[in-house]
Amino acid sequence: MKPARAPMPMNRLIKNRLYALMSAAAACLLLAGCFTYSFTGVSIPSEVRTVYIPFFPDNSNSGLGFLSEDLNEALINRFVNQSRLRLSSNPDEADIFFEGTITNYRNRPFSVSGDDRTDLNRVEITVRATYQFQDRDEPEWTRNFNGVFEFDPNEDPIDGEREAALEAMQTIARNMFNDALGSW
């Protein structure tokens, strides 16, 4: 049988707990100073205050009149609601701006049942976009962004396609936002 340990004196116990608490607080302060990211995972240089987001023309031959508006709305909501940037109505007065076009739209069967009936359709949208700082001659990037979403054409084909296109545009807007502001 081991001999029982003597209890730690009260002053020493309080001193050890106080030391641990102060060490944890100091570590938190040091770590907080090392990070410049916001809760959305982006950091924006202080000199960048405004963004210009145009309507991207729809060159996809989709026949759908809402794609350009949906993309514009998704991008504005993303940049205004998830950053401190203000929207500019003039590209010449904005600190950063976008240009681009909707280049491709597809709505085709994705999943077929055993009786050769389509269970799911997939909407695929491609946007070619350029992101640039106003004070620079060359863009930061020019690239394609893709968004996909499936829907059941047997339930409500018109609203299903519309909702799938909107979800695909949300994906594109999120990826453009992350690529533009996540790289600082």
The 8 nearest C-alpha neighbors of each residue, nearest first, counted from 0:
[[1, 2, 3, 4, 5, 6, 7, 8],
 [2, 0, 3, 4, 5, 6, 7, 8],
 [1, 3, 4, 0, 5, 6, 7, 8],
 [4, 2, 1, 5, 6, 0, 7, 8],
 [5, 3, 6, 2, 7, 1, 8, 0],
 [4, 6, 3, 7, 8, 2, 9, 1],
 [7, 5, 4, 8, 9, 3, 12, 11],
 [6, 8, 9, 12, 5, 11, 10, 4],
 [7, 9, 11, 10, 6, 12, 5, 13],
 [8, 10, 12, 11, 13, 7, 14, 6],
 [11, 9, 13, 12, 8, 14, 7, 15],
 [10, 12, 14, 9, 8, 13, 15, 7],
 [13, 11, 9, 15, 14, 10, 16, 8],
 [14, 12, 16, 10, 11, 15, 17, 9],
 [13, 15, 11, 17, 12, 16, 10, 18],
 [16, 14, 18, 12, 17, 13, 11, 19],
 [17, 15, 19, 13, 18, 14, 20, 12],
 [16, 18, 20, 14, 19, 15, 13, 21],
 [17, 19, 15, 21, 16, 20, 22, 14],
 [20, 18, 16, 22, 17, 21, 23, 15],
 [21, 19, 17, 23, 22, 18, 16, 24],
 [20, 22, 24, 18, 23, 19, 17, 25],
 [23, 21, 19, 25, 20, 24, 18, 26],
 [22, 24, 26, 20, 21, 25, 19, 27],
 [25, 23, 21, 27, 26, 22, 20, 28],
 [24, 26, 22, 28, 27, 23, 21, 29],
 [25, 27, 23, 29, 24, 28, 30, 22],
 [28, 26, 24, 30, 25, 29, 31, 23],
 [29, 27, 31, 25, 26, 30, 24, 32],
 [28, 30, 26, 32, 27, 31, 25, 33],
 [29, 31, 33, 27, 32, 28, 26, 34],
 [32, 30, 28, 33, 29, 34, 27, 35],
 [31, 33, 30, 29, 34, 28, 35, 27],
 [34, 32, 30, 31, 29, 35, 28, 36],
 [33, 35, 32, 36, 31, 30, 37, 29],
 [36, 34, 42, 37, 33, 32, 41, 31],
 [37, 35, 42, 41, 40, 34, 38, 39],
 [36, 38, 39, 40, 41, 42, 35, 34],
 [37, 39, 40, 36, 41, 81, 42, 82],
 [40, 38, 37, 41, 81, 36, 82, 42],
 [41, 39, 37, 38, 36, 181, 42, 177],
 [42, 40, 181, 36, 180, 39, 37, 43],
 [41, 43, 36, 37, 183, 35, 180, 44],
 [42, 44, 45, 180, 41, 47, 183, 82],
 [45, 43, 46, 47, 42, 183, 48, 180],
 [44, 46, 47, 43, 48, 42, 83, 84],
 [45, 47, 44, 48, 94, 43, 49, 95],
 [48, 46, 45, 94, 44, 49, 43, 95],
 [47, 49, 84, 46, 85, 94, 50, 45],
 [50, 48, 85, 93, 84, 94, 86, 87],
 [49, 51, 95, 86, 93, 96, 87, 94],
 [50, 52, 96, 87, 90, 93, 86, 88],
 [51, 53, 97, 96, 50, 75, 54, 71],
 [54, 52, 55, 51, 71, 98, 97, 96],
 [53, 55, 71, 67, 56, 68, 52, 70],
 [54, 56, 100, 99, 67, 53, 101, 57],
 [57, 55, 100, 67, 101, 58, 54, 99],
 [56, 58, 101, 59, 67, 100, 55, 102],
 [59, 57, 102, 101, 60, 56, 100, 103],
 [58, 60, 103, 102, 61, 57, 104, 101],
 [61, 59, 62, 58, 57, 104, 103, 63],
 [62, 60, 59, 63, 104, 105, 103, 57],
 [61, 63, 60, 64, 59, 57, 65, 66],
 [64, 62, 61, 65, 66, 60, 57, 161],
 [63, 65, 66, 62, 67, 68, 61, 57],
 [64, 66, 68, 63, 67, 69, 70, 161],
 [67, 65, 69, 68, 64, 70, 63, 57],
 [68, 66, 70, 55, 69, 65, 54, 57],
 [67, 69, 71, 65, 66, 70, 72, 54],
 [70, 68, 66, 72, 71, 67, 65, 73],
 [71, 69, 73, 67, 72, 68, 168, 74],
 [72, 70, 68, 74, 54, 69, 73, 75],
 [71, 73, 75, 69, 70, 74, 76, 68],
 [74, 72, 70, 76, 71, 75, 169, 172],
 [75, 73, 172, 77, 71, 76, 72, 70],
 [76, 74, 72, 78, 77, 73, 79, 71],
 [77, 75, 73, 79, 74, 80, 78, 72],
 [76, 78, 74, 75, 80, 81, 79, 73],
 [79, 77, 75, 81, 82, 76, 80, 74],
 [78, 80, 76, 82, 77, 75, 81, 84],
 [81, 79, 76, 77, 78, 82, 83, 75],
 [82, 80, 77, 78, 79, 39, 83, 76],
 [83, 81, 84, 78, 79, 80, 77, 39],
 [82, 84, 85, 79, 81, 48, 80, 78],
 [85, 83, 48, 49, 82, 79, 50, 78],
 [86, 84, 49, 79, 48, 50, 87, 83],
 [85, 87, 50, 49, 51, 84, 88, 79],
 [88, 86, 51, 89, 50, 93, 49, 85],
 [87, 89, 51, 86, 90, 92, 93, 52],
 [88, 90, 91, 92, 87, 93, 51, 86],
 [89, 91, 93, 51, 92, 96, 88, 87],
 [92, 90, 89, 93, 133, 94, 51, 96],
 [91, 93, 90, 89, 94, 87, 88, 133],
 [94, 92, 49, 50, 90, 95, 51, 87],
 [93, 95, 133, 49, 47, 132, 50, 48],
 [96, 94, 132, 50, 93, 133, 131, 51],
 [97, 95, 51, 50, 131, 130, 52, 90],
 [96, 98, 130, 129, 52, 51, 131, 99],
 [99, 97, 129, 128, 130, 53, 96, 55],
 [100, 98, 128, 127, 55, 129, 97, 126],
 [99, 101, 55, 56, 127, 126, 102, 57],
 [100, 102, 126, 57, 58, 59, 103, 125],
 [103, 101, 59, 58, 126, 125, 100, 127],
 [102, 104, 59, 125, 124, 101, 105, 126],
 [103, 105, 124, 59, 123, 61, 125, 106],
 [106, 104, 123, 122, 107, 124, 103, 61],
 [105, 107, 122, 121, 120, 123, 104, 108],
 [106, 108, 120, 121, 105, 109, 122, 123],
 [109, 107, 120, 110, 117, 119, 121, 106],
 [108, 110, 120, 119, 121, 107, 111, 117],
 [109, 111, 119, 118, 117, 108, 112, 120],
 [110, 112, 117, 118, 116, 115, 113, 109],
 [113, 111, 116, 114, 115, 118, 117, 110],
 [112, 114, 115, 111, 116, 117, 118, 110],
 [113, 115, 112, 116, 111, 117, 118, 110],
 [116, 114, 112, 113, 111, 117, 118, 110],
 [115, 117, 112, 111, 114, 118, 113, 110],
 [118, 116, 111, 119, 110, 108, 112, 115],
 [117, 119, 111, 110, 151, 112, 116, 120],
 [120, 118, 151, 110, 109, 150, 117, 108],
 [121, 119, 108, 109, 107, 149, 150, 151],
 [120, 122, 149, 109, 107, 106, 148, 108],
 [121, 123, 106, 148, 105, 147, 163, 149],
 [124, 122, 147, 105, 104, 146, 121, 106],
 [123, 125, 104, 146, 103, 145, 147, 105],
 [126, 124, 145, 103, 144, 102, 101, 143],
 [125, 127, 101, 144, 102, 143, 100, 128],
 [126, 128, 143, 99, 100, 142, 144, 101],
 [129, 127, 99, 141, 142, 98, 126, 143],
 [128, 130, 141, 98, 97, 140, 99, 131],
 [131, 129, 97, 140, 139, 138, 96, 141],
 [132, 130, 138, 139, 96, 95, 133, 97],
 [131, 133, 95, 135, 134, 94, 96, 138],
 [132, 134, 94, 95, 135, 131, 93, 96],
 [133, 135, 132, 136, 94, 131, 95, 137],
 [136, 134, 132, 137, 133, 138, 131, 139],
 [137, 135, 138, 134, 133, 132, 131, 139],
 [136, 138, 135, 139, 131, 132, 140, 134],
 [139, 137, 131, 140, 130, 129, 136, 132],
 [140, 138, 131, 130, 137, 141, 132, 129],
 [139, 141, 138, 130, 129, 142, 131, 128],
 [140, 142, 129, 128, 130, 138, 127, 139],
 [143, 141, 127, 128, 140, 144, 129, 126],
 [142, 144, 127, 126, 128, 125, 145, 141],
 [143, 145, 126, 125, 171, 127, 142, 146],
 [146, 144, 125, 124, 171, 126, 143, 147],
 [145, 147, 167, 124, 171, 170, 123, 168],
 [148, 146, 123, 167, 122, 124, 121, 145],
 [147, 149, 163, 122, 167, 121, 166, 150],
 [150, 148, 121, 120, 163, 119, 122, 147],
 [149, 151, 120, 119, 159, 152, 163, 121],
 [150, 152, 119, 153, 154, 118, 120, 159],
 [153, 151, 156, 154, 155, 150, 119, 120],
 [152, 154, 151, 155, 156, 118, 117, 119],
 [155, 153, 152, 151, 156, 159, 150, 158],
 [154, 156, 159, 158, 157, 152, 153, 151],
 [155, 157, 152, 159, 158, 160, 153, 154],
 [158, 156, 160, 159, 155, 161, 152, 162],
 [159, 157, 161, 160, 155, 156, 162, 163],
 [160, 158, 156, 162, 157, 161, 155, 150],
 [159, 161, 163, 157, 158, 162, 156, 164],
 [160, 162, 158, 164, 159, 163, 165, 157],
 [161, 163, 165, 159, 164, 160, 158, 166],
 [164, 162, 160, 148, 166, 165, 161, 159],
 [165, 163, 167, 161, 162, 166, 160, 168],
 [164, 166, 162, 168, 163, 167, 161, 169],
 [165, 167, 169, 163, 168, 164, 162, 148],
 [166, 168, 146, 147, 164, 170, 169, 165],
 [169, 167, 171, 165, 170, 166, 70, 172],
 [170, 168, 166, 172, 167, 171, 73, 173],
 [171, 169, 173, 167, 168, 146, 172, 174],
 [170, 172, 168, 174, 146, 169, 173, 144],
 [171, 173, 169, 74, 175, 170, 174, 73],
 [174, 172, 176, 170, 171, 175, 169, 177],
 [175, 173, 177, 171, 176, 172, 178, 170],
 [174, 176, 172, 178, 177, 173, 179, 171],
 [177, 175, 173, 179, 174, 178, 180, 172],
 [176, 178, 181, 174, 180, 179, 175, 173],
 [179, 177, 175, 181, 176, 180, 174, 182],
 [180, 178, 176, 177, 181, 175, 182, 130],
 [179, 181, 177, 182, 41, 178, 176, 183],
 [182, 180, 41, 177, 178, 183, 179, 40],
 [181, 183, 180, 178, 179, 177, 41, 42],
 [182, 181, 180, 42, 43, 41, 44, 179]]
